[in-house]
C-alpha cells in the first residue's frame, strides 16, 4: 500500500527527534548554554533574582534547574527542557500543516520547510528558551485556529491562554506575537456577533475570551515573571538590531545561508551570498503582501488569523522600535517569525497560480540548501566555540602534577564554556582568565585564528587544534601540563 504524505511527514518527524537526541548528547556546550548554567542554573533562586540578564529565560531556567537536580550536570541534562520544547515545536509544526493543508503533498512540503530548516532545528535541542517559547506560541495558534470554525469549543481558550503565558515566560520575545495573535483572534471571534448586533452572543464570547484566555494568561505569566523582572532595566535587553535592514539580513543568514556550508571556500560563495542579501528585505514584504491579496479574495477565518497575526507582529515591532527604541528581531529573537512566514508562503504557492512555478523552484532550492547544510556536530550560531569539551578534555588528560595550578587565557566568549567544563570535570587546579596582559604569562592559551600571531610573540607551543572551531590550544614554556 502506497504511503500517504502524512506517513512520510511522521517518518521525517521521528528521524529528526532521533537527530535532536543525538545532538543533545554529543555536541559540546555552547557559550550561551554555559553562561546560562554558570549564571542562572547553578545559582540559588534568591541570589539569581537579585539581578536580571536577558540570557535568563525564566521558565527555561527553572526547568533546567529541575533537570540538573534530577539527572546531574551534563550537556544532555541541561538540554532536556529544550529537547521537550523541540518535540513540541516539531509536533505543532506538523499539526498546523495538517490543519492548513490536509493530508496533501503541499502539507509535506510545508512541514519539510519547517522541520528541516537548520535554524529551527538548532533550537529543538540547544539549551535556550527560544524553541520552547516558539512551540508554546504555535500551540496557542493551533488552538485558536481550531476554535474559529467551532466557536463552542471554548476549552481551547484555556489551552491557548496558558500556552501563550508559558511561552512568554520561556522567552520574552513571544510577548509581541502573543499580543498580535490575541488582538487578531479577538477581532475574528467577536466580529460576527458585533456586526450582527447579536449582543447576548457578543457578551458570551467576550466573557469567554476574558475569563478563559486573557485573565488566566496574564495571571500565570505575572506570577512567574514578576519577581525575576523586578530588577530589569532597559539596558538589560541588549540583543537585537537597530534597523530593519540588519534585522532582516540576520534572519536571512540564519535561515537561508549557513556558515561552514559546502560553498564557503568556493567561487560560488560570494555570488550566492549576494543573492541571499538581495532577497532578505523584499521576501518577507512579498510574502505578507501576497498573503493579504489572497485573503482579500478568500476571507476564510483560518487564513485571516494566520495572515493578520504575522502582519500585526511586524507592525507592533515597527511601532515599538519607532516610539520606545525597542530592538528589532535579530536571528534567534525572531525565531517565531519563521513558522508564520513559511506557512504563509506555502499558502501562496497553493492558491496563486502564477507563483507556483517560481515558488516551487525556490522551495526546492531552499530544501536542497537545508540538506546541504545539515550537520550534527555543532549549533550554527555557536560554531566559533564548537568542540570546547575536547579542548578541556585535553587539559584533563594532561593534568599537571598534584599541587600545581594552571592559568588559562581565553578571550570572550570562550571562558564561559571552559568554566562549565572546568566544573564538570572537577579541574580545581585550573584558573580561567580573560586577560591577555598580566604580570606573568599564562600557562595555557586558547587562541582563535585571529589571535595566532601571539604564538610567536609569546613563544608558545601548539598542543591541539579543534577541527571545527579552529581554536588552538597552546602552552608556554613554563606550563606544568604533562606532555
C-alpha positions in Angstrom: 0.0 0.0 0.0 1.4 3.4 -1.0 2.4 5.7 1.8 0.5 9.0 2.2 2.2 12.4 2.6 1.3 12.3 6.3 3.1 9.0 6.7 6.2 10.5 5.2 5.9 13.5 7.5 5.7 11.3 10.5 8.8 9.3 9.4 10.6 12.7 9.0 9.5 13.7 12.4 10.7 10.5 14.0 14.1 10.8 12.3 14.5 14.4 13.4 13.6 13.6 17.0 16.4 11.0 16.9 18.8 13.6 15.5 17.9 16.0 18.3 18.6 13.4 20.9 22.0 12.6 19.3 23.0 16.3 19.0 22.0 17.0 22.6 24.1 14.1 23.8 27.2 14.8 21.7 27.6 18.5 20.8 29.9 20.4 23.1 28.2 23.0 25.2 28.0 26.4 23.6 29.0 29.7 25.3 25.4 30.8 25.8 24.4 27.5 27.2 27.4 27.6 29.5 26.6 31.1 30.6 23.0 30.0 31.3 24.3 27.3 33.6 27.1 29.4 35.2 25.0 32.5 35.9 21.5 31.1 36.3 21.0 27.3 36.6 23.8 26.8 39.2 22.9 29.8 41.3 20.2 29.5 44.1 17.0 31.3 43.2 17.1 34.0 45.8 20.6 35.0 44.7 19.7 34.6 41.0 16.8 37.1 41.0 18.7 39.9 42.7 19.9 40.9 39.2 18.5 40.4 35.7 20.0 39.4 32.4 18.3 38.9 29.1 20.1 35.5 28.9 17.8 34.2 31.7 14.8 32.7 30.0 12.9 32.3 33.3 10.7 29.2 32.6 13.5 27.5 30.7 15.9 28.2 33.5 13.6 26.8 36.1 13.1 23.6 34.0 16.9 23.3 33.7 17.3 23.5 37.4 14.8 20.7 37.8 16.6 18.6 35.1 20.0 19.2 36.7 18.7 18.3 40.1 17.2 15.0 38.8 19.9 13.9 36.4 23.1 15.7 37.5 25.2 18.1 35.5 25.9 17.3 31.8 25.3 18.8 28.4 22.3 16.4 27.9 20.6 17.1 31.2 21.0 20.8 30.6 19.3 20.3 27.2 16.3 18.2 28.4 13.9 21.1 28.6 14.9 22.3 25.2 14.5 18.8 23.8 11.0 18.6 25.2 10.3 22.0 23.7 11.8 20.8 20.4 9.5 17.8 20.4 6.5 20.1 21.0 7.8 22.5 18.3 8.1 19.9 15.6 4.8 18.2 16.6 3.0 21.6 16.4 4.5 22.3 13.0 3.1 19.0 11.7 -0.2 19.6 13.4 -0.6 23.1 11.9 0.5 21.9 8.4 -2.2 19.1 8.6 -4.8 21.6 9.7 -4.0 24.2 7.0 -3.2 21.9 4.0 -4.7 18.5 4.9 -3.0 15.2 4.0 -1.5 16.5 0.8 1.9 16.9 -0.7 1.7 20.6 0.0 1.4 19.7 3.7 4.6 17.6 3.4 6.4 20.5 1.6 5.3 22.9 4.4 6.4 20.6 7.2 9.7 19.8 5.4 10.5 23.5 5.0 9.9 24.0 8.8 11.4 20.8 10.2 14.5 20.7 8.0 15.3 24.3 8.5 18.6 24.1 10.4 17.7 27.4 12.2 14.6 25.9 13.7 16.3 22.5 14.2 19.1 24.0 16.3 16.6 25.4 18.8 15.0 22.0 19.2 17.9 20.9 21.4 20.2 23.7 22.3 19.7 24.8 25.9 18.0 28.1 25.3 14.3 29.1 25.7 13.6 30.2 22.1 12.5 26.8 20.8 10.2 26.1 23.8 8.7 29.6 23.6 8.0 29.3 19.9 6.5 25.8 20.4 4.1 27.2 23.0 3.2 30.1 20.7 2.4 27.7 17.9 0.3 25.6 20.4 -1.8 28.7 21.1 -2.1 29.5 17.4 -3.2 25.9 16.7 -5.9 26.0 19.3 -7.3 29.3 18.2 -7.3 28.2 14.5 -9.3 25.2 15.5 -11.7 27.3 17.6 -12.7 29.6 14.8 -14.7 27.1 12.8 -16.3 25.6 16.0 -16.7 28.6 18.4 -18.5 26.4 21.0 -15.2 24.5 21.8 -14.4 27.2 24.4 -12.0 24.9 26.3 -9.5 25.7 23.6 -9.3 29.2 25.1 -7.9 27.9 28.3 -5.2 26.0 26.4 -4.3 29.0 24.2 -4.1 31.3 27.2 -1.9 29.0 29.3 0.3 28.2 26.3 0.8 31.9 25.5 1.6 32.7 29.1 4.1 29.9 29.4 5.6 30.9 26.0 6.2 34.5 27.3 7.8 33.1 30.5 10.0 30.8 28.4 11.3 33.8 26.3 10.1 37.4 26.4 10.2 37.7 22.6 6.9 35.9 22.5 5.2 38.9 24.0 4.9 40.6 20.6 3.4 37.8 18.5 1.3 36.8 21.6 -0.3 40.3 21.7 -0.7 40.2 17.9 -2.4 36.8 18.0 -4.7 37.8 20.8 -5.8 41.0 19.1 -6.4 39.4 15.7 -8.3 36.5 17.2 -10.4 38.8 19.4 -11.4 40.7 16.2 -12.3 37.5 14.3 -14.0 35.9 17.3 -16.1 38.9 18.4 -16.6 40.4 15.0 -19.5 38.4 13.7 -21.8 38.9 16.7 -20.8 42.6 16.8 -21.6 43.1 13.1 -24.9 41.3 13.5 -25.6 43.3 16.7 -26.3 40.0 18.4 -25.5 41.4 21.9 -26.1 38.2 24.0 -23.7 36.2 21.8 -21.2 39.1 21.9 -21.3 39.2 25.7 -20.9 35.4 26.0 -17.9 35.5 23.7 -16.4 38.5 25.4 -16.7 36.9 28.8 -15.3 33.6 27.5 -12.3 35.4 25.9 -11.5 37.3 29.1 -12.3 34.6 31.7 -10.8 31.6 29.9 -7.8 33.1 28.0 -6.7 36.7 28.7 -7.1 36.9 32.5 -5.7 33.4 33.3 -2.8 34.1 30.9 -2.0 37.4 32.5 -2.1 36.0 36.0 0.1 33.0 35.1 2.7 35.0 33.3 2.8 37.6 36.0 3.1 35.0 38.8 6.2 33.5 37.1 7.9 36.7 35.8 7.1 39.4 38.4 10.0 38.7 40.8 12.6 37.8 38.2 11.8 41.0 36.2 11.8 43.4 39.2 15.5 44.4 38.8 15.3 44.6 35.0 16.2 47.8 33.2 16.0 48.8 29.5 19.8 48.3 29.1 19.4 44.6 30.2 17.6 43.9 26.9 20.7 44.1 24.7 20.1 41.6 21.9 18.6 42.8 18.7 19.0 45.0 15.7 18.7 48.8 15.5 17.2 48.9 12.0 15.1 46.7 9.7 18.0 46.1 7.2 20.3 44.4 9.7 17.3 42.6 11.3 16.1 41.1 8.1 19.6 40.3 6.9 20.3 38.4 10.1 17.1 36.4 9.6 18.1 35.7 6.0 21.5 34.5 7.0 20.1 32.3 9.8 17.5 30.6 7.5 19.0 30.7 4.0 22.8 30.8 4.3 24.6 28.7 6.8 28.3 29.1 7.9 30.6 26.3 7.1 28.4 25.3 4.1 29.8 23.4 1.1 30.2 26.6 -1.0 32.0 28.6 1.7 35.5 28.2 0.2 34.4 28.1 -3.5 34.0 30.8 -6.1 30.2 30.4 -5.7 30.2 31.6 -2.1 30.1 35.4 -2.7 27.6 35.3 -5.6 25.2 33.2 -3.6 25.6 35.4 -0.5 24.8 38.4 -2.7 21.6 36.7 -3.8 20.6 35.9 -0.3 21.3 39.5 0.8 19.3 40.8 -2.2 16.1 38.9 -1.2 16.4 39.4 2.6 14.3 42.6 2.7 11.8 42.1 -0.2 11.0 38.4 0.6 9.0 39.0 3.9 7.3 42.0 2.3 6.3 40.0 -0.7 5.0 37.1 1.4 2.9 39.4 3.5 1.6 41.4 0.5 0.6 38.3 -1.4 -1.0 36.7 1.7 -3.0 39.8 2.2 -4.0 39.8 -1.5 -5.1 36.2 -1.2 -7.1 36.9 1.9 -9.0 39.7 0.1 -10.1 37.1 -2.4 -11.0 34.4 0.2 -11.7 35.8 3.6 -11.7 32.4 5.3 -11.1 32.8 9.1 -8.1 30.4 9.3 -6.2 32.3 6.6 -7.2 35.6 8.2 -5.8 34.7 11.6 -2.5 33.5 10.2 -2.1 36.4 7.8 -3.0 39.2 10.2 -1.1 37.7 13.1 2.1 38.0 11.0 1.2 41.5 9.8 0.3 42.6 13.3 3.6 41.2 14.7 5.6 43.2 12.2 3.5 46.3 12.8 4.0 46.1 16.6 7.7 45.6 16.2 8.0 48.6 14.0 5.8 50.8 16.3 7.7 49.9 19.4 11.0 50.4 17.7 10.0 53.8 16.5 8.4 55.0 19.7 10.4 53.3 22.5 13.6 52.3 20.7 12.9 48.6 21.3 15.3 46.5 19.4 14.2 44.6 16.4 14.5 40.8 16.0 18.0 39.5 15.3 18.5 35.9 14.4 17.1 33.8 17.3 15.0 36.6 18.8 12.9 36.4 15.6 12.6 32.6 15.5 8.8 32.9 15.9 8.5 34.7 12.6 9.9 31.8 10.6 6.9 29.4 11.0 4.4 32.3 10.3 6.2 33.4 7.1 6.8 29.8 6.0 3.2 28.7 6.3 2.0 31.9 4.6 4.5 31.3 1.7 3.1 27.8 1.2 -0.4 29.1 1.2 0.5 31.5 -1.6 2.1 28.7 -3.6 -1.0 26.6 -3.2 -3.5 29.3 -4.2 -2.0 31.9 -6.6 -1.3 30.2 -9.9 1.4 32.5 -11.2 3.5 32.0 -8.1 3.6 28.2 -8.3 6.4 27.5 -10.7 8.7 30.2 -9.3 7.7 29.3 -5.7 8.1 25.5 -6.2 11.6 26.1 -7.7 12.5 28.4 -4.7 11.1 25.8 -2.2 13.2 23.0 -3.9 16.4 25.1 -3.8 15.7 26.0 -0.1 15.2 22.4 0.8 18.4 21.5 -1.0 20.3 24.2 0.9 18.8 22.9 4.2 20.0 19.3 3.3 23.5 20.5 2.3 23.8 22.5 5.5 22.6 19.6 7.7 25.1 18.7 10.5 25.1 17.0 13.8 28.5 18.4 15.1 27.7 21.9 16.2 25.0 24.6 16.6 25.2 27.1 13.8 25.2 30.3 15.8 27.9 28.9 18.1 30.2 27.2 15.5 33.0 29.5 16.8 33.3 27.6 20.1 32.3 24.2 18.9 34.4 21.4 20.5 35.2 23.2 23.7 34.7 19.9 25.5 37.6 18.4 23.6 39.8 21.3 24.5 39.1 20.9 28.2 39.4 17.1 27.9 42.9 17.6 26.6 43.7 19.6 29.7 42.2 17.0 31.9 44.2 14.2 30.2 47.4 16.2 30.5 46.8 17.4 34.1 49.7 19.0 36.0 51.4 17.2 38.9 49.5 17.3 42.2 49.7 20.7 43.9 50.4 22.7 40.7 47.9 25.2 39.3 47.4 26.1 35.7 46.5 29.6 34.5 44.5 29.5 31.2 43.8 32.5 29.0 40.8 32.6 26.6 39.2 35.6 25.0 35.4 36.2 25.2 33.2 34.3 24.9 35.2 31.1 25.3 35.7 31.4 29.1 32.0 30.6 29.8 32.3 27.2 28.1 35.7 26.5 29.7 34.3 27.3 33.1 31.4 24.9 32.6 33.7 22.1 31.7 36.1 23.1 34.5 33.3 22.4 36.9 32.0 19.4 35.1 35.4 17.6 35.1 36.3 18.9 38.6 39.5 20.7 37.5 40.1 22.6 40.7 43.7 23.3 39.6 42.6 25.4 36.6 42.3 29.2 36.7 40.4 30.7 33.8 41.3 34.3 32.8 40.2 36.6 30.0 43.2 39.0 30.4 45.9 38.6 27.8 48.3 41.0 29.6 49.2 40.0 33.1 52.2 40.3 35.5 53.2 36.8 34.5 52.5 34.8 31.4 49.7 32.3 31.4 50.4 28.6 31.2 47.8 27.8 28.6 46.2 29.8 25.8 43.1 29.2 23.7 43.7 31.2 20.6 41.2 32.0 17.8 42.5 32.0 14.3 42.8 35.8 14.6 45.0 35.5 17.7 47.5 33.1 16.2 50.2 35.8 15.9 50.5 35.5 19.7 52.1 32.1 19.2 55.4 33.7 18.0 55.1 36.8 20.2 54.7 34.8 23.4 56.9 31.9 22.2 54.0 29.4 22.6 53.9 25.7 21.6 50.9 24.4 19.7 49.5 21.4 21.5 46.0 20.8 20.0 43.8 22.4 17.3 40.0 21.8 17.5 38.9 20.9 13.9 35.5 22.6 13.8 36.2 25.9 15.6 39.9 26.0 14.7 40.7 27.1 18.3 44.3 26.4 19.1 45.4 25.2 22.5 49.0 26.4 23.1 51.2 26.3 26.1 54.0 28.5 27.4 57.4 27.1 28.0 56.8 27.1 31.8 53.5 25.3 31.6 53.1 22.5 34.1 50.9 20.4 31.8 52.1 16.9 31.2 53.4 16.2 27.7 
